[in-house]
Amino acid sequence: MRVGFLGLGAMGAPMARNLHRAGMLEGVWNRSADKAQTLASELAVEASADPATLAARCDALVLCVSADADVLEVVGQLLPVVRPGTLVIDCSTVSAATARSAAASLGAGGASFLDCPVSGGVEGAQKGTLAIMCGGHEADFERARPVLEAMGRTVRRFGGHGAGQATKATNQIMCAGIIRAVAEAMAFARAQQLPLDQVVETLGQGAGASWYFVNRAPFMIREHFPAGFRVRLHEKDLRICRDMAAASGVVLPVVEDVLREYAELIRRGYGDEDISAMYRLKHELFAATPKT
């Protein structure tokens, strides 16, 4: 299967490399052409000038872009040229409604769409160990399985179009609560003057352990937050979760609290740091408390 990859950010570029290792990558495209040219030179594949040019050479296309408008823009560029039977696999994190809209537009021309958002961080993208949550027709999912399994370790279909994005929204709510709890816990541990590396090593084997604790508490210890999952991107995802919950007449307290804290981080200029930068706010709680 000849696969084109569109969107070469922190997640997309390593995912494309894994498709290349599997012998599937035909070419790449990115809105910033220099990124596409650099990766294409590294992998000896074509860098296309636009999505339509890449689509003409491929049996399947994988998208990994930032937001709903980006997905719909790329799909709009594909519609005039995409061939019947082409698989369009969207690994972006967008709303379930956007996934259904993209599926309907592509389906009218005979192409197939799957919403397949991913989780596992940059580390998972690099190692090919992502969890991939899929929505769409079962036959399309089975056809896409070799592509998905080149990028992820756990690949599951959850239902029709939009089900993958609904599952990812569930994940993003969990991530919000966990990163907030980890940040508070590490700020507490520092205030107690504990040996923080030992705290992570030991509690990482305990009942409160999580991927975020093991992989992001070290960022908090060093107060250095290199972008793995940027604050502003998770903030975008949580606004999607808020809207989906609001459609059921529900307000989710964890989502609302974390959105307020992300807004403060973005206001201070930390929107492009990893979400473990939440620690900045939690550490301040103890720094502002008078010592007795």
N, C-alpha and C positions, 0 to 999 in steps of 0.2 A: 504494500500500500504506500503510495506517494503522499506524504503529509507535509503541509505547509504550516508554519507557526507564525502567528500574528500577535505581537506584543512582547517585547524582550526586556521587561523590567527585572526586579530582583528575583521574582519567581519564574518568569517566563524564560529567561535565558538558560538557566540550568535545566528546566524542563525540555527545552529544545535540544540541549546537548544530550539528554537521555534518549530522545527520539533518534538522534543521529547515531548513538551507540547501538541502537536496535536496528539500524539500517533503513530507517523509514523517512528521514528528513529530506525533503526535496528542496525546500527554500524557506526564507524568512522575510518578514516585513516588520518594520517598527515605524511609529510616527516620526521619531528622531532617526533620520536615515543613517547617521554615523554609527549608531548602535547596531543596526542591521548589517552594515558593511563590515564592521569589526568582527561580529560573530560569523558572518558568512565566510570571511577570509580564514578564520580559525578552523571552520568545519569543512571548507571547500564545497560550499553549496551556494545557490543563487540568493542574492539580496534583491527583492522586487521593489519597484518604485511605488507600487500601490497594491492594495488587497486584491483587486480584480486581476492584475497580471499574475499574481501568485496562484489565484484560484484556477486559472486556466490550465495550470500544469499539475494539479493535485487531485487526488481521490478524496482526501480528507483535509480539513483545516481546523487547527486548534487556535482558539482565541484566549488571550490572557491579558485583558486591559483593565482599566481602573474603575470605570463607573458605568451606570446604565446608559448614559448618552453615548459613551464610547462604543459600547456593544451595538447599539442601534445604528450608529454612524457606519461602523464597519459592515454590518449586515446590509445596510442600504447600498454600499459600494459593491457588495457581492451580488445582489439580486439580478442585475442585468446580465451577468456572465456565468454565474454558477450553474453547473450542469446537473440535470436530473440524476439522482443517486449519490451526489456528493454528500459526505458527512461533514457537518459543521459542529464542532465540539467546543462549547464555551466553558472555559475554566475560570472565568472572571467571577467575582462575587457581586451579584446584582439582585434586583427584586425578582420574585417569582412571576410577577406580572410582565416584567421585561422579557423573561425567558419565554413565556407563552406568546408574547407578541412576535419575538424573533422567530419562534418555531412556526407560527402561522404564516409569516411573510415568506420564509424560505420554503415551507411546505407547498405553497401555492405554485411554485415553480418546479416542484418535484425533488427538491433537496431535503435532506434530513437534518434535524437539529437535536442536540442533546445539551441540557444544562448540567455541567460537571464541575462545580466549584471544588476547590481543594483545601486541605488543611494539613499542617505539619511544618510550617515555617520554611524559611530559606534552606535550613538544614535538610528537611525532607525533600525539597525540590532538588537539591544537589545530589542526594543519595538515591533518589528514585523511590522513596518510601512514603510518599504522600498518601493520605486518606482521600479518596475521591468519591463524592456523593452525586449520584446521577439521576436525572429525570428525563423521560422521553419514552418512545416506543421500545418494547423489549427487543424486537428484531434489530433495530438500529444500535441499541446498546451492545448486543452480541457482536455485531459487525465492528463496533468501535473498541471492543475489549482489548485487542492486541495493542492498540495505540495507548489506551489508558493504563494498561499493565506495564508499559515501558516507562511510565512516569510515576506510578504509585504502587504501593504494596497492598492496600486495602481498597478494593473497587466494588461499589455496591450500587444497584439501582433501587430507588425508593418509590417509584411510581411514574406517573405521566409528566409532561412538561411542567416545570416549576417545582417538582418535588425535590430535585437536587438543591435548588436555592433555598427552599424551606428548611431542608436539613442543615444547610450551611448557616442559615440564620439561627437555628437552634444552637449550633456550635459557637457562634459569635456571642450569644448571650452567656454561655458557659465561660468563654474566655474572659468576658468582661468581669464577671464575678471572681474568677480565679486570680486574674492579674491584680485586681484590687486587694484581695485577701493576702496575696503573696507580698505586695508592697507594704501593707500595714504590718504584716508579721515581721518582715525584715527591718522595718523602721523600729519596731518594738525590740527586736533582738539587739540592734545596735545600741538603743537606749539602755538596755540591760548590760551593756559592755561584754557581750558574749563573743567568743571567737567565731566569726561569721562563716568562714570556710568550713569549719567543723559542723556548724549548724546545718549548712546545706548538705554536706556529706552524710550526716546522720539522719536528718529529717527527710531527706530524699529517699530513704528506705522505709519511712514510716507511713502511717495511715493518712497523713495530710499531704503526701507527695503528689505531684502532678508534673506534666511536661513543662509547664511554665515555671514551676518552682525549681526544677532541676536545671533547666536551660537558661532561665532569665534572672533568678536570684543572684547569680554571679555578676550580672551587669549592675545590679543594685549595690552589691558590695563595693564595686569599683566606681560607682557613680558615673558610669560611662554607658551610653545607650545607643550603640550602632544600629542602624535601621535594619530590622528583620521584618517586623510588621509595624508599619508607621502609625503613629497616633491618628493622623488625619484620615488614613484609610479605614482603621477600625471605627473611627467616629462616623464615617460614611456608612459603614455596615450597620452600626447600631441605629442610625436613623432609619434604615430599611426595616430593621426589627421593630422599631417603634411604630412605623406606619402599618406593618403587618398586624401587630397586636391591636392597634387602634381600630382596624377593620372589624375586630371582634369586640370592640368597646372596652378594651383592657389597657391599663397603664402598668408597665413593668418597672418596679422600683429600682432594681439593679441597673437596668438600661438607663433610666433617667439619671441616677446618681453618677454613673460613669460618664454619661454624656456631659454633665455639668463639669466634671473634673477634666475631661478632655478639652472642653471649651477653654478652660483656664490654661491648660498646657499650651494650646494653640495660640492663645492670646499672648503668652510669654515668649513665643517663638520656638516652641519645642515640637511642633506638629510633625516634623519629619524625623523625629527620633523614634526608636522602638517603644512599644506601649509599656514596657517596663519602666519608662520615664515617669509613670504614675508614682514611683517611689519618691520623686522630688517633692510631691505634695504631702506624702505621708511622713517623710522625714521632718518636714517643717512643723508638723503637729507637735513633735517632741522638742524640736529646737525652740519653739515658742513657749514652751511650758516652763515656768519658773522652777528652779531646783529648790528642794526643801532640805 
